[in-house]
Amino acid sequence: MNLSDTTKEIFKSIPEAIIPNSKDEQLIRQHRTLLASYENEMVTGFYDTVYGDKNLKDHLTSTERKMREQTLREWYQVTINGNFDEYYWNWQVFVGIVHVKHHVPNAAMLSMWGWMMSFFQRNLLNDLETEEAIKVLTVLQKLQAVVTSLSVESFIMTRKKAIYLASGLNEKILSRLVSVEIDKLLQQGRENLMLSVEPQQIAA
């Protein structure tokens, strides 16, 4: 997978209004010092949450935590510089590939982005005037939308490409086989919903 090509392909599905622009970058840089002051608390709180979860902690080691914390710090330091260029977006696509390798579920990544946004909301509303805090949060929400879109789509595309390469099947044949299985799963889903709710609720 070529990172730049993959990034461009994913961006075709992201509304332009959601992508941080130069004014957004400038606003982040304007508050860079304040945002930098959050780093230690954010990183520690982030991984306290992850490692404190009974479903995740058994799969993580203390050594991994140190490495993961350093990676998050590096990402955060680059992010608050407000340079959302091709390199930065390609990096987010690469994160999706890394998550496939290390079995990081998209659900975990998206949930922790939610944790970060709650963290920023609490701190920014405390440290800035409400109007200014909302402006910064709006940019961070746009960033959240784009970063998670790139990483999740990259995750899906990476697994799909790996399956295609490993199977040795013609891509059209593989797509057809996958489509048949999806139809089966879709039908199972419909049947499950019929069992759990009243028919009139489904019709609504």
Disulfide bonds with the S-S distance in Angstrom:
none
